[in-house]
Amino acid sequence: MSTKKLHHNSDLPEEIIVQILCRLPIKPLIRFSSVSERWRSLITADPQFAQSHFKLASDRKTLTQRLLISTNYELRSLDPETPSFADNDSSLSNITFHTYSNLLGSCNGLVFVDVDGYENHSLSLWNPSTRFERKLPDPYFVSVANTEKVRSEFDRTGLGYVSSTDDYKIFIDADVFCTPFQTFLEIFSSRLNSWKRIQVHGHDPPSSFRSSTTTTLGALTNEALHWFYPKVGEEEPTILAFDLAKEEFREVPFPTFDGDADDIDVNQMGVQVVSREGGGECLCVSITRRCGGANLMEFWVMREYGVRESWNVLFKFDTNDVSKSLGGNLHGYEAIFVTEGGTVIFRLRWDRDRVVRIECHREAEPVCSTPFNVNDGDGAVYDVIKYNETLLSVPN
């Protein structure tokens, strides 16, 4: 990165100033971009500085994670670990962007968004921290839907990074409601700035994998996107992974459970990624099953990726205890944020759309936060996604 004179009145060498700035959180950095034109150029437009800042924060484990909430009328960023979780003033910030944005994936601080996805599709890579936006060309399914003048929608989506080629890739699995009905599996490459349809072999996802009525985001770890696959009619469910480098599907072994498999509710399973307190990430699954008079929700982590024997229970709790605290059941939950220390943030859809944080410890009852009401009961549709605060961009 360039070390030109950063401030004419500074007695510090330019290299030292750059090193200091590299260690600051994103929000102060954005404010300091108004100090001078040079600082603005360094902080907002120097890709090498952005990469250095991201690498240092990753190595020091100081990346700030936030939740991005999109409704029909606004975008908000929520601090998932603030003590005053449900206090709008202290934990929330409003973000200026398109009126409605469908959130379809995140990686390294970048979010894959679809603007006005109900009527048309306008796809972008966007950084909520810096407001960088790169508009993407239309994928094939959009062109077909526009030509046929029919509706189209996403089934599975995800965004990831392939380090060997320095390439951000987007995966989409979309339907076009024409006659005959068409399904599209497509990959976008940021290096090529183009989409391509893919033909997958071996673990081609069957129709039972694609039967969800809502868009499902792939859980990103080990440069692959992961989805739960119940395998209807078979005893053992599995995790289906899409390798972004090889552009092919593979299966990841599921945990082996004690007890009766019939007690497991396959409709209440999910796949997440947990950041390890010592660094790195683990694939995680959330499982609901009946055990005596309890309805247990268990979170399992895969300590060694791809090794079935490395699955173990991270923590668990009785959903009946949580239901008492919330004043309603936990049905229709979606775990969107999980930590190794026992913090889970759920998206709930009963009564009113809510986001609630639960603190789980091995031998204690779970502690619920005051639910954060996303829509104040107005019935607006909303998306929630986890992202890191970074300066990264993906210019053409």
NUPANU-180613 format. One line per 3 residues: number of its first residue (from 1); their letters; for each residue x, z, y of C-alpha. Coordinates in nm, 2 decimals. Example, Ala and Ser with C-alpha at 12.3 -4.5 7.8 and 13.67 -1.06 7.14 Angstrom:
1	as	1.23 0.78 -0.45 | 1.37 0.71 -0.11 $
This chain:
1	mst	0.00 0.00 0.00 | 0.12 -0.06 0.36 | 0.28 0.23 0.55 $
4	kkl	0.26 0.09 0.90 | 0.24 0.33 1.19 | -0.07 0.53 1.12 $
7	hhn	-0.08 0.74 1.44 | 0.14 0.70 1.74 | 0.15 1.07 1.82 $
10	sdl	0.23 1.19 1.48 | 0.56 1.35 1.40 | 0.51 1.30 1.03 $
13	pee	0.65 1.00 0.84 | 0.39 0.74 0.76 | 0.45 0.79 0.39 $
16	iiv	0.36 1.16 0.41 | 0.04 1.09 0.60 | -0.07 0.84 0.33 $
19	qil	0.00 1.10 0.06 | -0.20 1.36 0.25 | -0.49 1.12 0.29 $
22	crl	-0.48 1.03 -0.08 | -0.55 1.40 -0.16 | -0.86 1.43 0.05 $
25	pik	-1.22 1.41 -0.07 | -1.42 1.10 0.01 | -1.65 1.24 0.28 $
28	pli	-1.37 1.37 0.50 | -1.18 1.05 0.45 | -1.48 0.84 0.56 $
31	rfs	-1.50 1.06 0.88 | -1.13 1.02 0.95 | -1.16 0.64 0.94 $
34	svs	-1.27 0.67 1.30 | -0.93 0.82 1.41 | -0.77 0.48 1.47 $
37	erw	-0.80 0.12 1.37 | -0.51 0.16 1.13 | -0.67 0.46 0.96 $
40	rsl	-1.00 0.27 0.94 | -0.82 -0.03 0.78 | -0.63 0.19 0.53 $
43	ita	-0.93 0.40 0.42 | -1.20 0.13 0.42 | -1.02 -0.20 0.35 $
46	dpq	-0.70 -0.13 0.16 | -0.76 -0.18 -0.22 | -0.42 -0.03 -0.31 $
49	faq	-0.50 0.29 -0.12 | -0.84 0.30 -0.29 | -0.68 0.27 -0.63 $
52	shf	-0.41 0.53 -0.55 | -0.68 0.77 -0.43 | -0.89 0.71 -0.74 $
55	kla	-0.60 0.75 -0.98 | -0.48 1.07 -0.82 | -0.83 1.22 -0.82 $
58	sdr	-0.88 1.12 -1.18 | -0.54 1.27 -1.28 | -0.61 1.60 -1.09 $
61	ktl	-0.97 1.61 -1.22 | -1.10 1.63 -0.86 | -1.35 1.34 -0.87 $
64	tqr	-1.68 1.44 -0.72 | -1.98 1.36 -0.92 | -2.32 1.31 -0.77 $
67	lli	-2.67 1.19 -0.87 | -2.82 0.88 -0.70 | -3.20 0.89 -0.68 $
70	stn	-3.39 0.57 -0.60 | -3.76 0.57 -0.52 | -4.00 0.31 -0.38 $
73	yel	-3.91 0.41 -0.03 | -3.56 0.56 -0.01 | -3.23 0.64 -0.17 $
76	rsl	-3.09 0.99 -0.19 | -2.77 1.14 -0.32 | -2.79 1.48 -0.49 $
79	dpe	-2.51 1.73 -0.56 | -2.57 1.83 -0.93 | -2.37 2.15 -0.92 $
82	tps	-2.46 2.30 -0.59 | -2.60 2.66 -0.63 | -2.90 2.56 -0.41 $
85	fad	-2.99 2.27 -0.64 | -3.35 2.24 -0.52 | -3.27 2.29 -0.15 $
88	nds	-3.31 1.96 0.02 | -3.11 2.05 0.32 | -2.79 2.16 0.15 $
91	sls	-2.78 1.94 -0.17 | -2.92 1.61 -0.05 | -2.81 1.33 0.17 $
94	nit	-3.01 1.01 0.25 | -2.84 0.67 0.20 | -2.93 0.36 0.39 $
97	fht	-2.96 0.06 0.16 | -3.24 -0.17 0.04 | -3.58 -0.02 0.04 $
100	ysn	-3.61 -0.03 -0.34 | -3.32 -0.05 -0.58 | -3.33 -0.04 -0.96 $
103	llg	-3.02 0.15 -1.08 | -2.88 -0.02 -1.39 | -2.53 0.12 -1.45 $
106	scn	-2.24 0.29 -1.29 | -1.86 0.30 -1.33 | -1.57 0.43 -1.11 $
109	glv	-1.80 0.49 -0.82 | -1.96 0.15 -0.83 | -2.33 0.11 -0.91 $
112	fvd	-2.51 -0.20 -1.06 | -2.83 -0.24 -0.87 | -3.13 -0.47 -0.88 $
115	vdg	-3.31 -0.49 -0.55 | -3.69 -0.54 -0.57 | -3.67 -0.58 -0.95 $
118	yen	-4.05 -0.59 -0.99 | -4.11 -0.92 -0.82 | -3.77 -1.08 -0.80 $
121	hsl	-3.42 -1.00 -0.91 | -3.13 -0.97 -0.66 | -2.83 -0.81 -0.83 $
124	slw	-2.53 -0.64 -0.66 | -2.23 -0.41 -0.72 | -2.25 -0.14 -0.47 $
127	nps	-2.05 0.17 -0.37 | -2.28 0.44 -0.23 | -1.99 0.63 -0.08 $
130	trf	-1.85 0.34 0.13 | -2.16 0.11 0.14 | -1.95 -0.17 0.00 $
133	erk	-2.18 -0.44 -0.16 | -2.09 -0.75 -0.35 | -2.39 -0.97 -0.43 $
136	lpd	-2.39 -1.13 -0.77 | -2.50 -1.48 -0.88 | -2.82 -1.50 -1.07 $
139	pyf	-2.80 -1.46 -1.45 | -2.95 -1.73 -1.67 | -3.27 -1.53 -1.74 $
142	vsv	-3.36 -1.51 -1.37 | -3.33 -1.89 -1.34 | -3.55 -1.94 -1.64 $
145	ant	-3.81 -1.70 -1.51 | -3.81 -1.86 -1.17 | -3.85 -2.21 -1.32 $
148	ekv	-4.13 -2.10 -1.55 | -4.28 -1.88 -1.27 | -4.32 -1.59 -1.51 $
151	rse	-4.23 -1.22 -1.52 | -3.89 -1.10 -1.65 | -3.75 -0.75 -1.71 $
154	fdr	-3.45 -0.56 -1.84 | -3.44 -0.38 -2.17 | -3.08 -0.26 -2.19 $
157	tgl	-2.82 -0.27 -1.91 | -2.48 -0.12 -1.83 | -2.16 -0.15 -1.62 $
160	gyv	-1.81 -0.08 -1.74 | -1.44 -0.16 -1.68 | -1.19 -0.34 -1.91 $
163	sst	-0.85 -0.21 -1.81 | -0.65 -0.47 -2.01 | -0.79 -0.75 -1.79 $
166	ddy	-0.87 -0.55 -1.47 | -1.23 -0.67 -1.51 | -1.56 -0.51 -1.43 $
169	kif	-1.82 -0.63 -1.68 | -2.20 -0.60 -1.68 | -2.41 -0.62 -1.99 $
172	ida	-2.78 -0.71 -1.97 | -3.04 -0.75 -2.24 | -3.35 -0.90 -2.07 $
175	dvf	-3.69 -1.05 -2.16 | -3.86 -1.35 -2.01 | -4.24 -1.36 -2.07 $
178	ctp	-4.28 -1.73 -2.11 | -4.41 -1.93 -2.40 | -4.23 -1.90 -2.64 $
181	fqt	-4.11 -1.55 -2.55 | -3.73 -1.55 -2.48 | -3.46 -1.28 -2.50 $
184	fle	-3.13 -1.31 -2.31 | -2.81 -1.12 -2.38 | -2.57 -1.19 -2.09 $
187	ifs	-2.23 -1.07 -1.97 | -2.10 -1.08 -1.61 | -1.73 -1.08 -1.54 $
190	srl	-1.61 -0.98 -1.19 | -1.29 -1.17 -1.23 | -1.47 -1.50 -1.32 $
193	nsw	-1.77 -1.42 -1.09 | -2.00 -1.57 -1.34 | -2.25 -1.49 -1.62 $
196	kri	-2.25 -1.62 -1.97 | -2.50 -1.59 -2.26 | -2.35 -1.43 -2.57 $
199	qvh	-2.43 -1.47 -2.93 | -2.35 -1.14 -3.12 | -2.28 -1.11 -3.49 $
202	ghd	-2.26 -0.83 -3.74 | -2.46 -0.56 -3.55 | -2.69 -0.79 -3.36 $
205	pps	-2.95 -0.55 -3.22 | -3.29 -0.60 -3.40 | -3.63 -0.59 -3.24 $
208	sfr	-3.67 -0.21 -3.33 | -3.37 -0.15 -3.10 | -3.53 -0.33 -2.82 $
211	sst	-3.88 -0.17 -2.84 | -3.85 0.06 -2.54 | -4.09 0.02 -2.26 $
214	ttt	-3.84 0.13 -2.00 | -3.49 0.01 -1.91 | -3.23 0.20 -2.10 $
217	lga	-2.88 0.25 -1.95 | -2.58 0.24 -2.18 | -2.36 0.55 -2.19 $
220	ltn	-2.01 0.44 -2.09 | -1.70 0.57 -2.26 | -1.40 0.42 -2.44 $
223	eal	-1.48 0.09 -2.26 | -1.80 0.05 -2.45 | -2.17 0.10 -2.37 $
226	hwf	-2.37 0.32 -2.62 | -2.74 0.35 -2.70 | -2.93 0.55 -2.96 $
229	ypk	-3.08 0.34 -3.24 | -3.34 0.52 -3.46 | -3.33 0.26 -3.74 $
232	vge	-3.70 0.27 -3.81 | -3.78 0.32 -4.18 | -3.44 0.45 -4.26 $
235	eep	-3.33 0.81 -4.30 | -3.02 0.81 -4.08 | -3.02 0.71 -3.71 $
238	til	-2.71 0.57 -3.55 | -2.55 0.49 -3.22 | -2.51 0.12 -3.13 $
241	afd	-2.21 0.05 -2.91 | -2.12 -0.27 -2.72 | -1.75 -0.32 -2.68 $
244	lak	-1.69 -0.47 -2.34 | -1.35 -0.62 -2.42 | -1.44 -0.78 -2.75 $
247	eef	-1.80 -0.85 -2.64 | -1.95 -0.74 -2.97 | -2.17 -0.47 -3.11 $
250	rev	-2.06 -0.20 -3.35 | -2.21 0.12 -3.50 | -2.08 0.47 -3.41 $
253	pfp	-2.15 0.73 -3.68 | -2.42 0.99 -3.60 | -2.38 1.36 -3.66 $
256	tfd	-2.46 1.50 -4.01 | -2.73 1.76 -3.98 | -2.81 2.06 -4.20 $
259	gda	-3.17 2.10 -4.31 | -3.46 1.86 -4.34 | -3.42 1.53 -4.16 $
262	ddi	-3.80 1.52 -4.12 | -3.77 1.80 -3.87 | -3.58 1.58 -3.63 $
265	dvn	-3.78 1.41 -3.35 | -3.62 1.07 -3.31 | -3.84 1.00 -3.01 $
268	qmg	-3.66 1.28 -2.82 | -3.30 1.17 -2.88 | -3.06 1.05 -2.62 $
271	vqv	-2.69 0.94 -2.57 | -2.48 1.08 -2.29 | -2.12 1.12 -2.19 $
274	vsr	-1.97 1.46 -2.12 | -1.66 1.52 -1.91 | -1.42 1.75 -2.09 $
277	egg	-1.29 2.05 -1.89 | -0.93 1.97 -2.00 | -0.97 1.60 -1.90 $
280	gec	-1.11 1.29 -2.07 | -1.47 1.23 -2.19 | -1.67 1.28 -2.51 $
283	lcv	-1.97 1.09 -2.65 | -2.27 1.33 -2.66 | -2.61 1.31 -2.82 $
286	sit	-2.91 1.53 -2.75 | -3.13 1.61 -3.04 | -3.47 1.79 -3.07 $
289	rrc	-3.57 1.94 -3.40 | -3.79 2.21 -3.54 | -3.63 2.52 -3.69 $
292	gga	-3.86 2.80 -3.81 | -4.09 2.88 -3.51 | -3.84 2.73 -3.26 $
295	nlm	-3.82 2.38 -3.11 | -3.44 2.35 -3.07 | -3.27 2.11 -2.83 $
298	efw	-2.91 2.06 -2.94 | -2.62 1.88 -2.77 | -2.35 1.75 -3.00 $
301	vmr	-2.02 1.61 -2.89 | -1.78 1.37 -3.07 | -1.44 1.52 -3.01 $
304	eyg	-1.25 1.23 -3.16 | -1.42 0.90 -3.08 | -1.54 0.71 -3.39 $
307	vre	-1.48 1.00 -3.63 | -1.80 1.14 -3.79 | -1.63 1.46 -3.89 $
310	swn	-1.54 1.54 -3.53 | -1.91 1.60 -3.42 | -1.99 1.96 -3.34 $
313	vlf	-2.26 2.14 -3.15 | -2.17 2.20 -2.79 | -2.47 2.42 -2.71 $
316	kfd	-2.84 2.45 -2.79 | -3.16 2.62 -2.66 | -3.52 2.68 -2.75 $
319	tnd	-3.74 2.44 -2.55 | -4.02 2.70 -2.56 | -3.81 2.92 -2.34 $
322	vsk	-3.76 2.64 -2.09 | -4.13 2.55 -2.09 | -4.22 2.90 -1.99 $
325	slg	-3.98 2.88 -1.69 | -4.10 2.54 -1.58 | -4.47 2.61 -1.63 $
328	gnl	-4.51 2.31 -1.86 | -4.35 2.15 -2.17 | -4.02 1.96 -2.18 $
331	hgy	-4.19 1.65 -2.33 | -4.07 1.33 -2.18 | -3.73 1.46 -2.07 $
334	eai	-3.42 1.26 -2.02 | -3.08 1.43 -1.99 | -2.90 1.26 -1.71 $
337	fvt	-2.61 1.50 -1.65 | -2.43 1.72 -1.91 | -2.12 1.93 -1.87 $
340	egg	-1.90 2.09 -2.13 | -1.97 2.43 -1.97 | -2.34 2.41 -2.05 $
343	tvi	-2.51 2.26 -1.74 | -2.78 2.00 -1.82 | -2.99 1.81 -1.56 $
346	frl	-3.31 1.67 -1.69 | -3.54 1.41 -1.55 | -3.90 1.52 -1.63 $
349	rwd	-4.21 1.31 -1.62 | -4.50 1.56 -1.69 | -4.72 1.68 -1.40 $
352	rdr	-4.50 1.54 -1.12 | -4.17 1.36 -1.14 | -3.90 1.62 -1.13 $
355	vvr	-3.53 1.68 -1.17 | -3.44 2.03 -1.31 | -3.10 2.19 -1.39 $
358	iec	-3.07 2.42 -1.69 | -2.77 2.65 -1.75 | -2.71 2.70 -2.12 $
361	hre	-2.48 2.96 -2.28 | -2.44 3.02 -2.65 | -2.60 3.36 -2.68 $
364	aep	-2.83 3.37 -2.38 | -3.16 3.22 -2.29 | -3.14 2.91 -2.07 $
367	vcs	-3.16 2.96 -1.70 | -3.37 2.70 -1.51 | -3.33 2.60 -1.15 $
370	tpf	-3.63 2.55 -0.92 | -3.74 2.19 -1.01 | -3.65 1.93 -0.75 $
373	nvn	-3.96 1.73 -0.68 | -3.84 1.37 -0.64 | -4.16 1.21 -0.52 $
376	dgd	-4.37 1.51 -0.38 | -4.65 1.40 -0.61 | -4.70 1.05 -0.45 $
379	gav	-4.66 0.87 -0.78 | -4.36 0.65 -0.67 | -4.14 0.52 -0.95 $
382	ydv	-3.78 0.65 -0.94 | -3.44 0.60 -1.11 | -3.16 0.85 -1.14 $
385	iky	-2.80 0.77 -1.22 | -2.47 0.97 -1.22 | -2.18 0.83 -1.02 $
388	net	-1.84 0.94 -0.89 | -1.75 0.93 -0.52 | -1.46 0.68 -0.48 $
391	lls	-1.33 0.42 -0.23 | -1.32 0.14 -0.49 | -1.46 -0.21 -0.43 $
394	vpn	-1.47 -0.53 -0.62 | -1.42 -0.81 -0.37 | -1.47 -1.18 -0.47 $
